[in-house]
Amino acid sequence: MPFHGGRAEQLASFIREQILRKELSNPLPSSRVWCRQLNVGRPNLLRALHILEHAGLVTITANGAAIVPFKADAKSHPLSHSRLARFLFLGRNYPELQHDTKWLFTLSEGMQNSGIRLSLERCGSMRLRTIASQRPHRDELCFLHSLPGSYQRLFMDRKKPAVVIGYTGENITLPFLTPDLEGSTRHATLRLLRRGLKHIVLINLANREAGITKSIESFKAACTQWPHQPVRADVVRVWNDITSLRSTMEKLAVKMKEPCGFIVFSPVSVGILATALLQRGISIPEKAEIVAIEHCPDEISLSVPITLYGFPTRRFAKAILDSADHYFETGKVPVVDKTLDLDGPKEY
């Protein structure tokens, strides 16, 4: 499990949640083994253990660290009767380098004020299956962040309390909260078409998220149904790494032979696209117009005009917090199928 920046606080939080879920027990691994398993340095591990020792969760002796024993109903123990919101991410979706961190910071503050602990977990296939099969816990609610439908079904079939962040897969009846990517995509596409552009390119990540699929379908439908044909509608799927993004954007700029509109979804970099176009002598917005969807304003602070459908940070965080509060107060997963409008469009 990688820890961005090697921060001891993140490592301590991860170990704390493992103790809470009884995935760790005495005797704990030696520091050398634990560092290798967690892919962290010994100084960060020791700092994390001291944080946990101060919280009364572990003791540190000359022979190593040990979990402080406690009874499940011991009200005085730091882990007893704590409410936990687990955000489960799959692979590349983990919010180390994405805009997700902004609304998660807002959400974390709200949950802290409500007495709810927030856990962010990068999961593989086996990890997700293990979590889904675990016995439901009254003080634990899972939030499935843009997981493919096959994983959503695991939680649905096993009646594990969960809320989907993003769109649900086919025949999935779990409650969900999502920004309105379909509606924003259609609105952005029609906006560009009304400005007389006959060639539009949608750029999004190359993964299987339901939200990405729905956005592409909405884009193609808007272009096909536009009464003033012909319209050339291209979809470009990219990997979220700098080298791949630069290569893809440069190829798009080289191939551009007519005025074109670009719809760019976060976390794809608008700056890399704008740079590639300008380097080829393609002026913005005279020959190319760019619409950004789900980005935050500081991500598109460029010297060229950009139209933004911004991520609804505070409204989205509040909707998630309301769902968590409802579950922990009533013991029932909220019946919510909520799609939130994005902020905009605004000119930057």
C-alpha beads as a LAMMPS data file, in Angstrom:
LAMMPS data file: protein, C-alpha beads

348 atoms
347 bonds

1 atom types
1 bond types

-500.0 500.0 xlo xhi
-500.0 500.0 ylo yhi
-500.0 500.0 zlo zhi

Masses

1 110.0

Atoms # bond

1 1 1 0.000 0.000 0.000
2 1 1 1.717 3.236 -1.100
3 1 1 1.481 6.353 1.072
4 1 1 1.688 9.594 -0.929
5 1 1 4.587 11.672 0.318
6 1 1 5.442 9.048 2.986
7 1 1 3.477 10.979 5.585
8 1 1 3.371 9.381 9.022
9 1 1 -0.156 10.694 9.631
10 1 1 -1.502 8.770 6.630
11 1 1 0.303 5.629 7.717
12 1 1 -1.025 5.978 11.275
13 1 1 -4.576 6.388 9.936
14 1 1 -4.199 3.268 7.788
15 1 1 -2.905 1.159 10.702
16 1 1 -5.642 2.544 12.976
17 1 1 -8.343 1.374 10.571
18 1 1 -6.742 -2.077 10.297
19 1 1 -6.854 -2.369 14.082
20 1 1 -10.480 -1.253 14.136
21 1 1 -11.481 -3.855 11.558
22 1 1 -9.469 -6.493 13.444
23 1 1 -7.247 -7.079 10.426
24 1 1 -4.208 -6.673 12.682
25 1 1 -3.484 -8.595 15.850
26 1 1 -0.590 -9.316 18.171
27 1 1 2.180 -10.139 17.599
28 1 1 2.742 -7.299 15.124
29 1 1 5.387 -7.695 12.391
30 1 1 8.949 -6.547 13.037
31 1 1 9.725 -3.041 11.787
32 1 1 11.825 -4.444 8.933
33 1 1 9.035 -6.738 7.729
34 1 1 6.361 -4.085 8.195
35 1 1 8.333 -1.479 6.239
36 1 1 8.685 -3.937 3.364
37 1 1 4.977 -4.861 3.439
38 1 1 3.803 -1.241 3.552
39 1 1 6.516 0.139 1.240
40 1 1 7.511 2.865 3.734
41 1 1 10.721 3.926 5.447
42 1 1 11.490 3.046 9.062
43 1 1 11.428 6.711 10.280
44 1 1 7.868 7.165 8.991
45 1 1 6.758 3.864 10.501
46 1 1 8.185 4.825 13.897
47 1 1 6.522 8.254 13.772
48 1 1 3.194 6.588 12.875
49 1 1 3.526 4.167 15.800
50 1 1 4.259 7.030 18.186
51 1 1 1.080 8.775 16.965
52 1 1 -0.875 5.589 17.718
53 1 1 0.852 5.195 21.079
54 1 1 -0.171 8.719 22.035
55 1 1 -3.770 7.810 21.076
56 1 1 -3.610 4.778 23.362
57 1 1 -3.872 2.187 20.579
58 1 1 -0.415 0.596 20.758
59 1 1 2.466 0.325 23.174
60 1 1 6.113 0.554 22.108
61 1 1 8.807 -1.365 23.981
62 1 1 12.344 -2.517 23.289
63 1 1 10.864 -5.671 21.775
64 1 1 8.657 -3.797 19.300
65 1 1 5.073 -2.530 19.144
66 1 1 1.909 -4.242 20.363
67 1 1 -1.812 -3.468 20.120
68 1 1 -3.379 -2.406 23.415
69 1 1 -5.907 -5.128 24.356
70 1 1 -9.472 -3.994 24.934
71 1 1 -12.996 -5.366 25.175
72 1 1 -15.401 -4.741 22.317
73 1 1 -17.838 -2.971 24.644
74 1 1 -15.246 -0.921 26.502
75 1 1 -16.596 2.607 26.129
76 1 1 -13.338 4.135 27.317
77 1 1 -11.259 2.682 24.484
78 1 1 -10.408 5.088 21.635
79 1 1 -11.861 2.726 19.020
80 1 1 -15.135 1.905 20.705
81 1 1 -18.432 3.201 19.269
82 1 1 -16.630 5.115 16.516
83 1 1 -18.455 5.780 13.271
84 1 1 -16.444 5.039 10.161
85 1 1 -16.994 6.123 6.541
86 1 1 -14.823 3.984 4.230
87 1 1 -14.133 5.401 0.767
88 1 1 -13.057 2.554 -1.485
89 1 1 -11.086 3.406 -4.631
90 1 1 -9.889 1.078 -7.369
91 1 1 -6.346 1.463 -8.681
92 1 1 -5.785 4.675 -10.635
93 1 1 -8.843 6.348 -9.116
94 1 1 -7.103 6.788 -5.755
95 1 1 -7.049 10.571 -5.143
96 1 1 -3.338 11.276 -4.939
97 1 1 -3.068 13.465 -8.041
98 1 1 -6.704 14.203 -8.873
99 1 1 -9.219 16.956 -8.159
100 1 1 -10.946 14.546 -5.751
101 1 1 -8.733 15.790 -2.935
102 1 1 -10.505 19.169 -2.872
103 1 1 -14.000 17.887 -2.113
104 1 1 -12.541 15.197 0.140
105 1 1 -10.885 17.879 2.262
106 1 1 -14.239 19.650 2.562
107 1 1 -15.959 16.347 3.352
108 1 1 -13.317 15.372 5.909
109 1 1 -13.873 18.610 7.817
110 1 1 -17.649 18.066 7.869
111 1 1 -17.323 14.455 9.001
112 1 1 -14.922 15.416 11.744
113 1 1 -17.466 17.913 13.050
114 1 1 -20.098 15.122 13.007
115 1 1 -17.889 12.661 14.862
116 1 1 -17.332 10.444 11.805
117 1 1 -13.908 9.101 10.852
118 1 1 -13.012 9.117 7.158
119 1 1 -10.873 6.334 5.683
120 1 1 -9.524 6.442 2.100
121 1 1 -8.522 3.005 0.803
122 1 1 -6.864 1.993 -2.453
123 1 1 -8.217 -1.482 -3.283
124 1 1 -7.481 -4.270 -5.692
125 1 1 -9.941 -6.934 -6.776
126 1 1 -9.253 -9.302 -3.880
127 1 1 -9.433 -6.497 -1.334
128 1 1 -12.848 -5.369 -2.577
129 1 1 -14.180 -8.931 -2.482
130 1 1 -12.916 -9.347 1.071
131 1 1 -14.555 -6.113 2.258
132 1 1 -17.851 -6.984 0.566
133 1 1 -17.936 -10.393 2.254
134 1 1 -17.274 -9.067 5.761
135 1 1 -20.147 -8.969 8.224
136 1 1 -22.048 -5.631 8.076
137 1 1 -21.142 -3.329 10.941
138 1 1 -23.645 -0.893 12.411
139 1 1 -21.000 1.829 12.733
140 1 1 -19.452 1.403 9.288
141 1 1 -20.670 2.675 5.891
142 1 1 -18.849 2.077 2.606
143 1 1 -18.738 4.622 -0.218
144 1 1 -17.875 2.976 -3.554
145 1 1 -16.019 5.589 -5.572
146 1 1 -16.600 5.034 -9.301
147 1 1 -16.216 1.265 -9.022
148 1 1 -17.240 -0.837 -12.039
149 1 1 -20.664 -2.475 -11.828
150 1 1 -19.225 -5.918 -11.107
151 1 1 -17.827 -4.695 -7.787
152 1 1 -20.972 -2.729 -6.968
153 1 1 -22.917 -5.970 -7.400
154 1 1 -20.773 -7.698 -4.757
155 1 1 -21.881 -5.173 -2.145
156 1 1 -25.495 -5.245 -3.333
157 1 1 -25.772 -9.061 -3.361
158 1 1 -24.183 -9.400 0.078
159 1 1 -26.275 -6.560 1.537
160 1 1 -23.187 -4.665 2.656
161 1 1 -24.221 -1.078 3.598
162 1 1 -22.876 1.061 0.761
163 1 1 -23.486 4.194 -1.289
164 1 1 -22.084 4.544 -4.819
165 1 1 -20.159 7.736 -5.590
166 1 1 -20.699 8.034 -9.316
167 1 1 -23.141 6.217 -11.576
168 1 1 -24.411 2.730 -10.796
169 1 1 -23.933 -0.157 -13.201
170 1 1 -26.716 -1.927 -15.050
171 1 1 -29.366 -3.449 -12.740
172 1 1 -27.557 -2.135 -9.637
173 1 1 -30.020 -0.854 -7.037
174 1 1 -27.563 0.688 -4.567
175 1 1 -28.144 4.361 -3.675
176 1 1 -25.835 6.760 -5.500
177 1 1 -24.583 10.347 -5.553
178 1 1 -22.992 11.802 -8.673
179 1 1 -22.302 15.051 -10.492
180 1 1 -24.454 15.358 -13.635
181 1 1 -21.893 14.320 -16.239
182 1 1 -24.500 13.304 -18.828
183 1 1 -26.355 16.607 -18.708
184 1 1 -23.180 18.701 -18.608
185 1 1 -21.696 16.808 -21.544
186 1 1 -24.799 17.322 -23.652
187 1 1 -24.981 21.019 -22.729
188 1 1 -21.280 21.549 -23.536
189 1 1 -21.586 19.706 -26.873
190 1 1 -24.591 21.747 -27.970
191 1 1 -22.835 24.929 -26.851
192 1 1 -19.941 24.215 -29.223
193 1 1 -22.240 23.146 -32.068
194 1 1 -24.245 26.363 -31.778
195 1 1 -21.006 28.290 -32.222
196 1 1 -20.676 26.734 -35.670
197 1 1 -18.049 24.096 -34.974
198 1 1 -18.342 20.964 -37.110
199 1 1 -15.569 18.970 -35.462
200 1 1 -15.704 18.200 -31.724
201 1 1 -13.338 15.990 -29.705
202 1 1 -14.206 14.548 -26.290
203 1 1 -11.174 13.621 -24.162
204 1 1 -11.565 11.366 -21.125
205 1 1 -9.773 8.624 -19.216
206 1 1 -9.345 5.125 -20.598
207 1 1 -11.205 3.155 -17.947
208 1 1 -14.555 1.436 -17.479
209 1 1 -16.321 3.824 -15.131
210 1 1 -20.049 4.076 -15.774
211 1 1 -19.855 7.892 -15.654
212 1 1 -17.350 7.981 -18.514
213 1 1 -19.479 5.612 -20.595
214 1 1 -22.622 7.686 -20.035
215 1 1 -20.774 10.900 -20.918
216 1 1 -19.557 9.430 -24.197
217 1 1 -23.038 8.196 -25.055
218 1 1 -24.485 11.646 -24.306
219 1 1 -21.804 13.298 -26.467
220 1 1 -22.402 11.018 -29.455
221 1 1 -26.180 11.393 -29.197
222 1 1 -25.966 15.200 -29.154
223 1 1 -23.726 15.214 -32.233
224 1 1 -25.863 12.691 -34.122
225 1 1 -29.109 14.538 -33.385
226 1 1 -27.749 17.970 -34.348
227 1 1 -29.876 19.116 -37.316
228 1 1 -27.038 20.812 -39.215
229 1 1 -24.975 17.869 -40.389
230 1 1 -22.307 16.764 -41.059
231 1 1 -20.714 16.797 -37.611
232 1 1 -17.463 14.979 -36.897
233 1 1 -17.477 13.603 -33.340
234 1 1 -14.264 11.996 -32.058
235 1 1 -13.678 10.327 -28.683
236 1 1 -10.115 10.132 -27.351
237 1 1 -9.347 7.941 -24.314
238 1 1 -6.089 8.628 -22.476
239 1 1 -4.046 7.296 -19.568
240 1 1 -3.519 9.692 -16.682
241 1 1 0.247 10.127 -16.873
242 1 1 2.252 13.082 -18.164
243 1 1 4.125 11.251 -20.935
244 1 1 0.992 9.672 -22.388
245 1 1 -0.991 12.918 -22.132
246 1 1 1.675 14.967 -23.899
247 1 1 2.003 12.443 -26.704
248 1 1 -1.776 12.243 -27.237
249 1 1 -2.294 16.032 -27.207
250 1 1 0.579 16.610 -29.628
251 1 1 -0.901 14.089 -32.067
252 1 1 -4.305 15.792 -31.828
253 1 1 -2.730 19.168 -32.605
254 1 1 -0.810 17.796 -35.594
255 1 1 -3.956 16.210 -37.084
256 1 1 -6.146 19.301 -36.620
257 1 1 -7.040 20.708 -40.054
258 1 1 -10.212 22.705 -39.282
259 1 1 -11.700 24.722 -36.397
260 1 1 -12.359 22.316 -33.539
261 1 1 -14.007 22.175 -30.128
262 1 1 -12.509 20.133 -27.288
263 1 1 -14.411 18.809 -24.249
264 1 1 -11.892 17.795 -21.572
265 1 1 -12.865 15.865 -18.442
266 1 1 -10.932 16.033 -15.195
267 1 1 -8.332 14.833 -14.340
268 1 1 -7.102 15.185 -17.953
269 1 1 -4.896 18.300 -18.080
270 1 1 -6.344 21.255 -19.974
271 1 1 -2.945 22.969 -19.803
272 1 1 -1.202 20.197 -21.749
273 1 1 -3.836 20.392 -24.498
274 1 1 -3.651 24.197 -24.724
275 1 1 0.163 24.079 -24.870
276 1 1 0.147 21.505 -27.685
277 1 1 -2.300 23.588 -29.738
278 1 1 -0.408 26.857 -29.266
279 1 1 2.912 25.216 -30.154
280 1 1 1.374 24.268 -33.529
281 1 1 0.212 27.832 -34.094
282 1 1 -3.460 27.018 -33.403
283 1 1 -4.978 30.068 -31.715
284 1 1 -7.536 29.787 -28.903
285 1 1 -10.458 30.470 -29.200
286 1 1 -10.240 31.546 -32.868
287 1 1 -9.385 28.080 -34.235
288 1 1 -9.926 25.874 -31.184
289 1 1 -12.342 26.186 -28.261
290 1 1 -11.856 24.293 -25.001
291 1 1 -14.556 23.289 -22.508
292 1 1 -13.437 21.788 -19.189
293 1 1 -15.779 19.526 -17.194
294 1 1 -15.349 18.702 -13.472
295 1 1 -12.156 20.729 -13.140
296 1 1 -11.678 23.363 -10.443
297 1 1 -10.925 26.991 -11.422
298 1 1 -7.285 26.849 -10.293
299 1 1 -6.694 23.872 -12.618
300 1 1 -7.472 25.978 -15.709
301 1 1 -5.688 29.222 -14.792
302 1 1 -4.245 29.768 -18.257
303 1 1 -3.578 32.716 -20.558
304 1 1 -6.262 31.491 -22.978
305 1 1 -10.056 31.555 -22.476
306 1 1 -11.597 28.328 -21.156
307 1 1 -15.251 27.465 -20.522
308 1 1 -15.685 25.566 -17.263
309 1 1 -18.399 23.277 -15.922
310 1 1 -16.944 23.163 -12.422
311 1 1 -17.101 20.383 -9.856
312 1 1 -19.729 21.236 -7.169
313 1 1 -17.301 20.783 -4.278
314 1 1 -19.336 21.947 -1.284
315 1 1 -22.734 20.681 -2.489
316 1 1 -21.246 17.276 -3.290
317 1 1 -19.489 16.972 0.073
318 1 1 -22.680 18.001 1.897
319 1 1 -24.775 15.382 0.058
320 1 1 -22.311 12.649 1.066
321 1 1 -22.183 13.865 4.656
322 1 1 -25.997 13.908 4.843
323 1 1 -26.044 10.285 3.657
324 1 1 -23.514 9.245 6.302
325 1 1 -25.378 11.114 9.046
326 1 1 -28.647 9.431 8.024
327 1 1 -27.109 5.955 8.184
328 1 1 -25.389 6.410 11.531
329 1 1 -28.488 7.974 13.111
330 1 1 -31.063 5.495 11.755
331 1 1 -29.092 2.348 10.933
332 1 1 -30.525 2.391 7.407
333 1 1 -28.743 3.204 4.159
334 1 1 -30.473 6.297 2.733
335 1 1 -32.685 5.812 -0.307
336 1 1 -30.993 8.417 -2.465
337 1 1 -30.483 8.603 -6.225
338 1 1 -29.084 12.096 -6.478
339 1 1 -27.520 13.807 -9.477
340 1 1 -26.016 17.228 -8.763
341 1 1 -25.695 19.934 -11.400
342 1 1 -22.151 21.117 -12.071
343 1 1 -21.227 24.770 -11.492
344 1 1 -21.359 26.733 -14.718
345 1 1 -20.773 27.145 -17.522
346 1 1 -18.444 30.019 -16.674
347 1 1 -15.832 31.754 -18.791
348 1 1 -12.253 31.841 -17.472

Bonds

1 1 1 2
2 1 2 3
3 1 3 4
4 1 4 5
5 1 5 6
6 1 6 7
7 1 7 8
8 1 8 9
9 1 9 10
10 1 10 11
11 1 11 12
12 1 12 13
13 1 13 14
14 1 14 15
15 1 15 16
16 1 16 17
17 1 17 18
18 1 18 19
19 1 19 20
20 1 20 21
21 1 21 22
22 1 22 23
23 1 23 24
24 1 24 25
25 1 25 26
26 1 26 27
27 1 27 28
28 1 28 29
29 1 29 30
30 1 30 31
31 1 31 32
32 1 32 33
33 1 33 34
34 1 34 35
35 1 35 36
36 1 36 37
37 1 37 38
38 1 38 39
39 1 39 40
40 1 40 41
41 1 41 42
42 1 42 43
43 1 43 44
44 1 44 45
45 1 45 46
46 1 46 47
47 1 47 48
48 1 48 49
49 1 49 50
50 1 50 51
51 1 51 52
52 1 52 53
53 1 53 54
54 1 54 55
55 1 55 56
56 1 56 57
57 1 57 58
58 1 58 59
59 1 59 60
60 1 60 61
61 1 61 62
62 1 62 63
63 1 63 64
64 1 64 65
65 1 65 66
66 1 66 67
67 1 67 68
68 1 68 69
69 1 69 70
70 1 70 71
71 1 71 72
72 1 72 73
73 1 73 74
74 1 74 75
75 1 75 76
76 1 76 77
77 1 77 78
78 1 78 79
79 1 79 80
80 1 80 81
81 1 81 82
82 1 82 83
83 1 83 84
84 1 84 85
85 1 85 86
86 1 86 87
87 1 87 88
88 1 88 89
89 1 89 90
90 1 90 91
91 1 91 92
92 1 92 93
93 1 93 94
94 1 94 95
95 1 95 96
96 1 96 97
97 1 97 98
98 1 98 99
99 1 99 100
100 1 100 101
101 1 101 102
102 1 102 103
103 1 103 104
104 1 104 105
105 1 105 106
106 1 106 107
107 1 107 108
108 1 108 109
109 1 109 110
110 1 110 111
111 1 111 112
112 1 112 113
113 1 113 114
114 1 114 115
115 1 115 116
116 1 116 117
117 1 117 118
118 1 118 119
119 1 119 120
120 1 120 121
121 1 121 122
122 1 122 123
123 1 123 124
124 1 124 125
125 1 125 126
126 1 126 127
127 1 127 128
128 1 128 129
129 1 129 130
130 1 130 131
131 1 131 132
132 1 132 133
133 1 133 134
134 1 134 135
135 1 135 136
136 1 136 137
137 1 137 138
138 1 138 139
139 1 139 140
140 1 140 141
141 1 141 142
142 1 142 143
143 1 143 144
144 1 144 145
145 1 145 146
146 1 146 147
147 1 147 148
148 1 148 149
149 1 149 150
150 1 150 151
151 1 151 152
152 1 152 153
153 1 153 154
154 1 154 155
155 1 155 156
156 1 156 157
157 1 157 158
158 1 158 159
159 1 159 160
160 1 160 161
161 1 161 162
162 1 162 163
163 1 163 164
164 1 164 165
165 1 165 166
166 1 166 167
167 1 167 168
168 1 168 169
169 1 169 170
170 1 170 171
171 1 171 172
172 1 172 173
173 1 173 174
174 1 174 175
175 1 175 176
176 1 176 177
177 1 177 178
178 1 178 179
179 1 179 180
180 1 180 181
181 1 181 182
182 1 182 183
183 1 183 184
184 1 184 185
185 1 185 186
186 1 186 187
187 1 187 188
188 1 188 189
189 1 189 190
190 1 190 191
191 1 191 192
192 1 192 193
193 1 193 194
194 1 194 195
195 1 195 196
196 1 196 197
197 1 197 198
198 1 198 199
199 1 199 200
200 1 200 201
201 1 201 202
202 1 202 203
203 1 203 204
204 1 204 205
205 1 205 206
206 1 206 207
207 1 207 208
208 1 208 209
209 1 209 210
210 1 210 211
211 1 211 212
212 1 212 213
213 1 213 214
214 1 214 215
215 1 215 216
216 1 216 217
217 1 217 218
218 1 218 219
219 1 219 220
220 1 220 221
221 1 221 222
222 1 222 223
223 1 223 224
224 1 224 225
225 1 225 226
226 1 226 227
227 1 227 228
228 1 228 229
229 1 229 230
230 1 230 231
231 1 231 232
232 1 232 233
233 1 233 234
234 1 234 235
235 1 235 236
236 1 236 237
237 1 237 238
238 1 238 239
239 1 239 240
240 1 240 241
241 1 241 242
242 1 242 243
243 1 243 244
244 1 244 245
245 1 245 246
246 1 246 247
247 1 247 248
248 1 248 249
249 1 249 250
250 1 250 251
251 1 251 252
252 1 252 253
253 1 253 254
254 1 254 255
255 1 255 256
256 1 256 257
257 1 257 258
258 1 258 259
259 1 259 260
260 1 260 261
261 1 261 262
262 1 262 263
263 1 263 264
264 1 264 265
265 1 265 266
266 1 266 267
267 1 267 268
268 1 268 269
269 1 269 270
270 1 270 271
271 1 271 272
272 1 272 273
273 1 273 274
274 1 274 275
275 1 275 276
276 1 276 277
277 1 277 278
278 1 278 279
279 1 279 280
280 1 280 281
281 1 281 282
282 1 282 283
283 1 283 284
284 1 284 285
285 1 285 286
286 1 286 287
287 1 287 288
288 1 288 289
289 1 289 290
290 1 290 291
291 1 291 292
292 1 292 293
293 1 293 294
294 1 294 295
295 1 295 296
296 1 296 297
297 1 297 298
298 1 298 299
299 1 299 300
300 1 300 301
301 1 301 302
302 1 302 303
303 1 303 304
304 1 304 305
305 1 305 306
306 1 306 307
307 1 307 308
308 1 308 309
309 1 309 310
310 1 310 311
311 1 311 312
312 1 312 313
313 1 313 314
314 1 314 315
315 1 315 316
316 1 316 317
317 1 317 318
318 1 318 319
319 1 319 320
320 1 320 321
321 1 321 322
322 1 322 323
323 1 323 324
324 1 324 325
325 1 325 326
326 1 326 327
327 1 327 328
328 1 328 329
329 1 329 330
330 1 330 331
331 1 331 332
332 1 332 333
333 1 333 334
334 1 334 335
335 1 335 336
336 1 336 337
337 1 337 338
338 1 338 339
339 1 339 340
340 1 340 341
341 1 341 342
342 1 342 343
343 1 343 344
344 1 344 345
345 1 345 346
346 1 346 347
347 1 347 348
